């Protein structure tokens, strides 16, 4: 059957099958109310950041291969990794590196929210999370983490460093990453943010930060009004990467 061209009766342009929108662009159109929930935002950011982490370890974000991504590591990186890993700069003497380490203070309340959004709310009925514990031991709540954990505590040398906007998100506090990751993808899809790889590392960092407009547009979708903590966190990340100014 010949494909029709032009405008559908709904007044919207037709799309080919391979042009079906995903991610934040799909969320921007009218959708069921749950799409705008905090759980929906966590799941979508987990998809975005999880994919970026797998690409980062595989050397597909302008950096060299860090480690082979086996099934255990891949599962961890694409699920809890976006909220429990930290990737940040370190400068000692003349040695500037990008560190990969586990967050040492995984809040039980935040992790319960993240875990339920990703794996389902049944986890809240199990004993994986104790109300008496203020922090979470990842080994006890995700079997794949144990096999993946030996890949962490890495110091990434110059050839392995990535300044990709989504990798910069991994320097933020976990509670700020979901909104920021959606803002990055939104900005990149609208060509308001590109992965800059020119200039010094610090210049790249400054160019690869999500625009304020994109942050506000996503915040409006999810009706998030407390943005000052996120903005302060972003400024702190830029300041931390200041060790790469030279």
Rosetta blueprint (number, residue, H / E / L):
1 X L
2 X L
3 X L
4 X L
5 X L
6 X L
7 X E
8 X L
9 X L
10 X L
11 X L
12 X L
13 X E
14 X L
15 X L
16 X L
17 X H
18 X H
19 X H
20 X L
21 X L
22 X L
23 X L
24 X H
25 X H
26 X H
27 X H
28 X L
29 X L
30 X L
31 X L
32 X L
33 X H
34 X H
35 X H
36 X H
37 X L
38 X H
39 X H
40 X H
41 X H
42 X H
43 X H
44 X H
45 X H
46 X H
47 X H
48 X H
49 X H
50 X H
51 X H
52 X H
53 X H
54 X H
55 X H
56 X H
57 X H
58 X L
59 X L
60 X L
61 X L
62 X L
63 X L
64 X L
65 X L
66 X L
67 X L
68 X L
69 X L
70 X L
71 X H
72 X H
73 X H
74 X H
75 X H
76 X H
77 X H
78 X H
79 X L
80 X L
81 X H
82 X H
83 X H
84 X H
85 X E
86 X E
87 X E
88 X E
89 X E
90 X E
91 X E
92 X E
93 X L
94 X L
95 X E
96 X E
97 X E
98 X E
99 X E
100 X E
101 X E
102 X E
103 X L
104 X L
105 X L
106 X L
107 X E
108 X H
109 X H
110 X H
111 X H
112 X H
113 X H
114 X H
115 X H
116 X H
117 X H
118 X H
119 X H
120 X L
121 X H
122 X H
123 X H
124 X H
125 X H
126 X L
127 X L
128 X L
129 X L
130 X L
131 X L
132 X L
133 X L
134 X L
135 X E
136 X L
137 X L
138 X H
139 X H
140 X H
141 X L
142 X L
143 X H
144 X H
145 X H
146 X H
147 X H
148 X H
149 X H
150 X H
151 X H
152 X L
153 X L
154 X E
155 X E
156 X E
157 X L
158 X H
159 X H
160 X H
161 X L
162 X L
163 X L
164 X L
165 X H
166 X H
167 X H
168 X H
169 X H
170 X H
171 X H
172 X L
173 X L
174 X H
175 X H
176 X H
177 X H
178 X H
179 X H
180 X H
181 X H
182 X H
183 X H
184 X H
185 X H
186 X H
187 X H
188 X H
189 X H
190 X L
191 X L
192 X L
193 X L
194 X L
195 X L
196 X L
197 X L
198 X L
199 X L
200 X L
201 X H
202 X H
203 X H
204 X H
205 X H
206 X H
207 X H
208 X L
209 X L
210 X L
211 X L
212 X H
213 X H
214 X H
215 X H
216 X H
217 X H
218 X H
219 X H
220 X H
221 X H
222 X L
223 X L
224 X L
225 X L
226 X L
227 X L
228 X H
229 X H
230 X H
231 X H
232 X H
233 X H
234 X H
235 X H
236 X H
237 X H
238 X H
239 X H
240 X H
241 X H
242 X H
243 X H
244 X H
245 X L
246 X L
